[in-house]
């Protein structure tokens, strides 16, 4: 008898590339927010970093 292996679909939210991409987006957003604070952009200007991920 053979043991069945569990396959992970690339569409699965737990797929490694999805987690890595989400981490890169989070790091980029944090970096952009930090740069905006450091450079003292105009307070009325909208943030370059999005508040939440875009729905696709």
Secondary structure as the mmCIF struct_conf table of DSSP 4:
data_model
#
loop_
_struct_conf.conf_type_id
_struct_conf.id
_struct_conf.beg_label_comp_id
_struct_conf.beg_label_asym_id
_struct_conf.beg_label_seq_id
_struct_conf.end_label_comp_id
_struct_conf.end_label_asym_id
_struct_conf.end_label_seq_id
HELX_LH_PP_P HELX_LH_PP_P1 UNK A 2 UNK A 7
TURN_TY1_P TURN_TY1_P1 UNK A 10 UNK A 11
BEND BEND1 UNK A 12 UNK A 12
TURN_TY1_P TURN_TY1_P2 UNK A 13 UNK A 14
HELX_RH_AL_P HELX_RH_AL_P1 UNK A 16 UNK A 39
TURN_TY1_P TURN_TY1_P3 UNK A 40 UNK A 40
TURN_TY1_P TURN_TY1_P4 UNK A 43 UNK A 44
BEND BEND2 UNK A 45 UNK A 45
HELX_LH_PP_P HELX_LH_PP_P2 UNK A 46 UNK A 47
BEND BEND3 UNK A 48 UNK A 49
BEND BEND4 UNK A 51 UNK A 52
HELX_LH_PP_P HELX_LH_PP_P3 UNK A 53 UNK A 55
#
